[in-house]
Amino acid sequence: MSQPGPLDGVVVLDLATLFAGPLAATILGDYGADVIKIEHPVKGDPARTHGPARDGIGLWWKMLGRNKRAVTCDLSTAEGAELLRSLAARADVLIENFRPGTLERWGLSPEALHGLNPQLVIARVTGFGQFGPYARRPGFGTLAESMSGFAAATGEPDGPPTLPPFGLADGVSALACVNAVMMALHHRDTRGGPGQVVDLALIEPLVTLLGPQPMIWDQLGLVQERTGNRSANNAPRNTYRTRDGRWVAVSTSAQSIAERVLTLVGHPEVIAEPWFAGGAGRAGHADLLDGHVGGWIAERDAAEVVRAFEEAEAAVALVYDIRDVFDDPQYRALDTITTVDDPDLGPLRMQNVLFRLSGTPGSIRTTGAALGAHNREIYGELLGLAPEDIDRLDEKGVI
């Protein structure tokens, strides 16, 4: 970077695996934090071998492990736990996702770590949180997507509940974790407060995104049903197929947009109907409106549809797959998919940092490193261990 990131000087210990905790650490690293990835010396983070690989090199890890210095440490051993204590004494943030009670069993409880470093922010990311009847259950994003109400409301009305084809709950939880860590750091650094413990359960962030569903159940006794690509709150809102086989998505959340769309597709008469004046009324006539909009779109190629909608100042978007994301001029202008140099794979295109800051921009400085690649750098330079001591720990399997 030409200048330091906004988190320059913040030291983060990433003890977490698969996927929310590590992604939170990745985002912090993208904006300048010195992230030290701590993995088991044999098992490593399962993300290293999760998903597709090229030449035996896991691709997911190259993104999830970027901007991190990789060290190995068996925390279940006495010497490994002592190494972690030494690192925690020098760190600002620790992120972990072991089952509740695991760190305590190793003598690494928040109370013990705060005894060494009262300023340490400890983020504990688990499936169900640190307490309650499910706290010790294994938890993954799929369970959160199921239990949050997301899956029940997703899919076609006559089809099964639908899970997302990517780590939605993990990703949302990672963003929530970053927010929590930054709030704790703000309280520590600007208010003089001590380090705090963040208790983040994967099952909760998606519940926040449900909008008014909890209140609708509480006050009206109604459960949101599956509506496919339609919305229970407005219409037309759906995906429609064009003459040349592409799909486009149309949204009419604003009344003025709904009026423009129906005028564009040649049915301005429905605008005068009393039910058209509100989103709920339009949603009750979704079959009629989908017929008007879908019929018009089906007679035209995608390029013509998008151009006509843009001229009418109505909301439309082509349904993209990842190839389209790579080729889109807006994404190119934003550098959303950027190219980085990887020592194993050469030029590698991946998602860029989340947002742009005018004064302290983030950057991708390194891709995911090999297991234990920075052992000597961290243990030697940061902790001051002699080379022979590092060799001994290596031979014993501690690192």
C-alpha positions in Angstrom: 0.0 0.0 0.0 1.1 3.6 -0.6 -0.1 4.4 2.9 -1.0 2.4 6.0 -4.5 0.9 6.3 -6.8 2.2 9.0 -6.0 -0.8 11.2 -2.2 -0.5 10.8 -0.6 -1.6 14.1 -3.6 -3.7 15.3 -2.5 -7.3 15.9 -5.1 -10.0 15.4 -4.7 -13.7 16.4 -6.9 -15.9 14.2 -7.5 -19.2 15.9 -10.8 -19.9 14.0 -11.7 -22.3 11.2 -14.5 -22.8 8.7 -15.6 -19.9 7.9 -17.1 -17.0 9.8 -14.2 -16.3 12.2 -11.5 -16.6 9.6 -13.4 -14.4 7.2 -13.7 -11.7 9.9 -10.0 -11.9 10.4 -9.5 -11.6 6.6 -11.5 -8.4 6.5 -9.5 -6.9 9.4 -6.3 -7.9 7.5 -7.5 -6.3 4.3 -7.6 -3.0 6.1 -4.1 -3.2 7.6 -4.3 -5.4 10.7 -1.4 -7.7 11.3 -3.3 -11.0 11.3 -1.4 -14.1 12.7 -3.2 -17.2 11.6 -2.7 -20.0 14.2 -3.4 -23.5 13.0 -2.9 -27.0 14.2 0.5 -28.3 12.9 -1.0 -31.3 11.3 -4.7 -30.6 10.6 -4.4 -26.9 9.6 -7.6 -25.0 8.8 -9.9 -27.3 6.8 -10.5 -24.4 4.4 -7.1 -25.3 2.9 -8.6 -28.3 1.3 -12.3 -27.3 1.1 -13.8 -26.9 -2.3 -12.1 -27.0 -5.7 -8.3 -27.0 -6.1 -5.8 -26.4 -8.9 -2.7 -28.6 -9.0 -3.6 -29.7 -5.4 -3.7 -26.1 -4.1 -7.0 -25.2 -2.5 -8.5 -22.1 -4.1 -10.8 -21.1 -1.2 -7.8 -20.8 1.1 -6.0 -18.4 -1.2 -8.8 -15.8 -0.5 -9.6 -16.8 3.1 -6.0 -16.8 4.1 -4.9 -13.6 2.4 -3.1 -10.9 4.4 -2.3 -13.4 7.2 1.0 -14.7 8.6 0.6 -18.4 9.0 2.0 -20.2 12.1 1.3 -23.6 13.6 0.7 -24.4 17.2 -0.9 -27.3 19.1 -2.9 -25.4 21.7 -3.8 -28.6 23.5 -0.2 -29.0 24.7 1.3 -27.1 27.6 4.0 -25.6 25.5 1.6 -24.7 22.7 -0.7 -23.0 25.2 2.2 -21.1 26.6 3.1 -19.8 23.1 -0.5 -18.6 22.7 -0.3 -16.8 26.0 2.9 -15.0 24.8 1.2 -14.0 21.6 -2.0 -12.9 23.3 0.0 -10.7 25.6 1.1 -8.7 22.5 -2.2 -8.8 20.6 -5.2 -6.5 20.3 -7.8 -9.1 19.1 -8.2 -12.8 19.3 -10.8 -14.6 17.2 -11.7 -18.2 18.0 -14.6 -20.7 17.2 -13.9 -23.7 19.4 -16.8 -25.3 21.2 -17.6 -23.5 24.5 -15.3 -24.8 27.2 -12.4 -25.8 24.9 -10.2 -22.8 25.6 -11.0 -23.1 29.2 -9.8 -26.7 29.2 -6.5 -25.6 27.8 -6.0 -22.9 30.4 -6.7 -20.2 27.8 -10.0 -18.8 29.1 -10.9 -15.2 28.6 -10.2 -14.6 32.3 -6.7 -16.1 32.0 -5.9 -14.2 28.8 -7.2 -10.9 30.3 -5.0 -11.5 33.2 -2.0 -11.3 30.8 -3.5 -8.6 28.6 -6.5 -6.7 30.0 -6.8 -4.8 26.7 -7.4 -7.9 24.5 -10.6 -8.1 22.6 -11.7 -11.8 22.4 -14.3 -12.7 19.7 -15.9 -16.1 20.3 -17.8 -17.2 17.2 -19.9 -20.4 17.7 -23.0 -22.0 16.3 -25.2 -21.3 19.3 -23.3 -19.0 21.6 -21.5 -19.6 24.9 -24.5 -20.5 27.0 -28.0 -22.1 26.6 -29.2 -25.7 26.0 -27.5 -25.9 22.6 -24.2 -24.2 23.4 -22.1 -27.4 23.2 -23.6 -28.7 20.0 -21.5 -28.6 16.8 -22.7 -25.7 14.8 -22.3 -24.7 11.1 -23.8 -22.1 8.8 -26.2 -24.6 7.3 -27.8 -25.1 10.7 -28.1 -21.3 11.2 -29.7 -20.9 7.7 -32.2 -23.5 8.7 -32.9 -22.4 12.3 -33.0 -18.6 11.6 -36.1 -18.8 9.5 -34.2 -18.1 6.3 -34.7 -21.5 4.7 -38.3 -21.8 5.6 -39.1 -18.6 3.7 -36.9 -19.3 0.7 -37.9 -21.4 -2.3 -41.0 -22.0 -4.4 -44.4 -22.2 -2.6 -44.8 -25.9 -3.6 -41.2 -26.8 -3.1 -38.9 -27.6 -0.2 -37.2 -25.1 2.1 -34.1 -23.9 0.2 -30.6 -23.4 1.5 -28.2 -21.0 -0.2 -25.4 -22.4 -2.4 -22.7 -20.6 -0.5 -21.9 -19.8 3.1 -24.5 -17.1 3.7 -24.7 -17.5 7.5 -21.0 -17.6 7.8 -20.5 -14.5 5.7 -23.2 -12.5 7.5 -21.7 -13.6 10.8 -18.2 -12.6 9.7 -19.5 -9.1 8.9 -21.2 -8.9 12.3 -18.0 -10.1 14.0 -16.0 -7.4 12.4 -18.5 -4.8 13.6 -18.4 -6.2 17.1 -14.6 -6.2 17.2 -14.4 -2.6 15.9 -17.0 -1.5 18.5 -15.0 -3.1 21.3 -11.8 -1.5 20.0 -13.5 1.8 19.8 -14.7 1.5 23.4 -11.2 0.5 24.5 -9.2 3.1 22.6 -11.5 6.2 22.8 -13.4 5.5 26.1 -10.5 4.0 28.1 -12.4 0.7 28.6 -10.9 -2.7 29.0 -10.9 -5.5 26.4 -14.2 -7.2 26.0 -15.4 -10.7 25.1 -17.6 -10.8 22.0 -20.1 -13.7 22.1 -21.4 -14.2 18.5 -23.8 -17.1 17.6 -24.2 -18.0 14.0 -27.9 -18.5 14.5 -28.5 -14.8 15.3 -27.3 -12.4 12.5 -29.7 -13.9 9.9 -32.6 -13.4 12.3 -31.7 -9.7 12.3 -32.0 -9.7 8.5 -35.6 -11.1 8.6 -36.9 -7.6 8.9 -40.4 -7.4 10.4 -41.0 -11.2 10.4 -40.7 -11.5 14.2 -43.1 -8.6 14.9 -45.5 -9.9 12.3 -45.7 -13.2 14.1 -45.9 -11.5 17.5 -48.6 -9.0 16.6 -50.5 -10.7 13.8 -49.8 -14.4 14.2 -48.7 -14.7 10.6 -45.8 -16.8 9.3 -44.1 -15.7 6.1 -44.6 -18.4 3.5 -42.3 -19.3 0.6 -43.1 -17.1 -2.4 -40.3 -18.1 -4.8 -38.9 -15.0 -6.5 -42.0 -13.0 -5.7 -42.3 -10.7 -2.7 -45.2 -10.6 -0.3 -44.8 -6.9 0.0 -44.9 -5.7 -3.6 -45.3 -6.7 -7.3 -44.2 -7.1 -10.0 -41.0 -8.5 -8.4 -39.7 -11.6 -10.1 -37.2 -13.0 -12.6 -38.3 -13.2 -16.2 -36.8 -14.9 -19.3 -36.0 -12.9 -22.4 -36.4 -14.0 -26.0 -32.7 -14.9 -26.2 -32.7 -17.1 -23.1 -31.3 -14.7 -20.6 -33.0 -13.9 -17.2 -33.6 -10.5 -15.8 -34.8 -9.4 -12.4 -37.3 -6.6 -11.9 -38.0 -4.8 -8.6 -40.8 -2.3 -8.0 -40.4 -1.6 -4.3 -41.2 2.1 -5.0 -44.7 3.0 -6.3 -43.3 5.3 -9.0 -41.1 2.5 -10.4 -44.1 0.1 -10.5 -46.0 2.7 -12.5 -43.1 3.2 -14.9 -42.8 -0.6 -15.5 -46.4 -1.1 -16.3 -46.5 1.9 -18.6 -43.4 0.6 -20.3 -44.8 -2.9 -20.9 -48.0 -1.4 -22.4 -50.5 -1.8 -19.5 -51.0 1.7 -18.0 -54.6 0.9 -17.4 -53.8 -1.1 -14.2 -52.2 1.9 -12.6 -55.7 3.3 -12.1 -56.9 0.2 -10.2 -57.4 0.9 -6.5 -55.3 -2.1 -5.5 -52.3 -0.8 -7.5 -51.8 2.1 -5.2 -49.9 0.1 -2.6 -47.3 -2.7 -2.5 -49.6 -5.2 -0.7 -52.4 -4.7 -3.2 -50.0 -5.2 -6.1 -48.6 -8.4 -4.4 -52.2 -9.7 -4.3 -52.4 -9.4 -8.1 -48.9 -10.8 -8.8 -50.3 -13.3 -11.4 -51.8 -10.5 -13.5 -48.7 -8.2 -13.2 -46.2 -11.0 -13.9 -48.2 -11.9 -17.0 -48.0 -8.4 -18.3 -44.3 -7.9 -17.5 -43.2 -11.4 -18.3 -45.1 -11.5 -21.6 -43.5 -8.2 -22.7 -40.0 -9.3 -21.7 -40.4 -12.7 -23.4 -40.8 -11.0 -26.8 -37.5 -9.1 -26.6 -33.8 -9.9 -26.3 -32.1 -9.1 -23.1 -30.1 -6.1 -24.4 -33.4 -4.5 -25.6 -35.1 -5.1 -22.3 -32.3 -3.6 -20.2 -32.1 -0.6 -22.6 -35.8 0.1 -22.5 -36.0 -0.2 -18.7 -33.0 2.2 -18.3 -34.6 4.7 -20.6 -37.8 4.4 -18.6 -35.8 4.8 -15.3 -37.2 1.5 -14.1 -35.2 -1.0 -12.1 -33.9 -4.1 -13.9 -30.8 -6.2 -13.8 -29.5 -9.2 -15.8 -29.2 -12.3 -13.6 -25.4 -12.8 -13.6 -23.3 -15.9 -13.1 -19.6 -15.4 -12.1 -18.6 -15.1 -15.7 -20.8 -12.0 -16.1 -19.4 -10.5 -12.9 -15.9 -10.8 -14.4 -17.0 -9.1 -17.6 -19.4 -6.3 -16.3 -18.0 -2.8 -16.9 -19.3 -1.5 -13.6 -17.5 -4.2 -11.6 -14.4 -3.6 -13.7 -14.6 0.1 -12.9 -14.8 -0.7 -9.2 -12.1 -3.3 -9.5 -14.4 -5.6 -7.6 -12.6 -8.6 -9.0 -8.9 -7.8 -8.8 -5.7 -9.5 -9.8 -3.1 -10.5 -7.2 0.2 -12.3 -7.6 0.3 -15.7 -5.9 3.6 -17.7 -5.5 1.9 -21.0 -6.3 -0.6 -20.1 -9.0 0.7 -16.9 -10.5 -1.8 -14.1 -11.4 -4.9 -14.9 -9.4 -8.2 -13.1 -9.6 -10.3 -12.8 -6.5 -12.7 -10.5 -4.7 -11.2 -7.2 -3.8 -11.6 -5.5 -0.3 -15.2 -4.8 0.7 -15.2 -1.0 0.4 -13.0 2.0 -0.5 -11.7 4.4 2.0 -10.4 7.7 0.6 -7.6 8.2 3.1 -6.6 4.8 4.3 -7.6 2.2 1.7 -7.4 -1.5 2.2 -5.5 -3.8 0.0 -4.6 -7.4 -0.7 -0.9 -7.7 0.1 -0.5 -11.5 0.2 -2.6 -14.5 -0.7 -3.1 -17.5 1.6 0.3 -18.8 2.8 1.5 -22.3 3.3 0.9 -24.0 6.6 3.4 -22.7 9.2 5.1 -20.5 6.6 5.8 -17.8 9.2 6.7 -19.9 12.2 10.3 -18.7 12.4 9.3 -15.1 11.7 6.7 -15.0 14.4 8.3 -17.2 17.1 11.8 -15.9 16.4 11.3 -12.2 15.7 8.1 -11.5 17.6 8.6 -13.8 20.7 12.4 -13.9 20.6 12.7 -17.7 20.6 16.1 -19.0 19.6 16.4 -21.1 16.4 17.2 -24.2 18.4 14.1 -23.7 20.5 11.9 -23.4 17.4 13.5 -26.6 16.1 12.8 -28.4 19.3 9.1 -27.3 19.3 8.9 -28.5 15.7 10.4 -31.9 16.5 8.0 -32.3 19.4 5.0 -31.5 17.2 4.1 -28.4 19.2 4.4 -26.3 16.1 
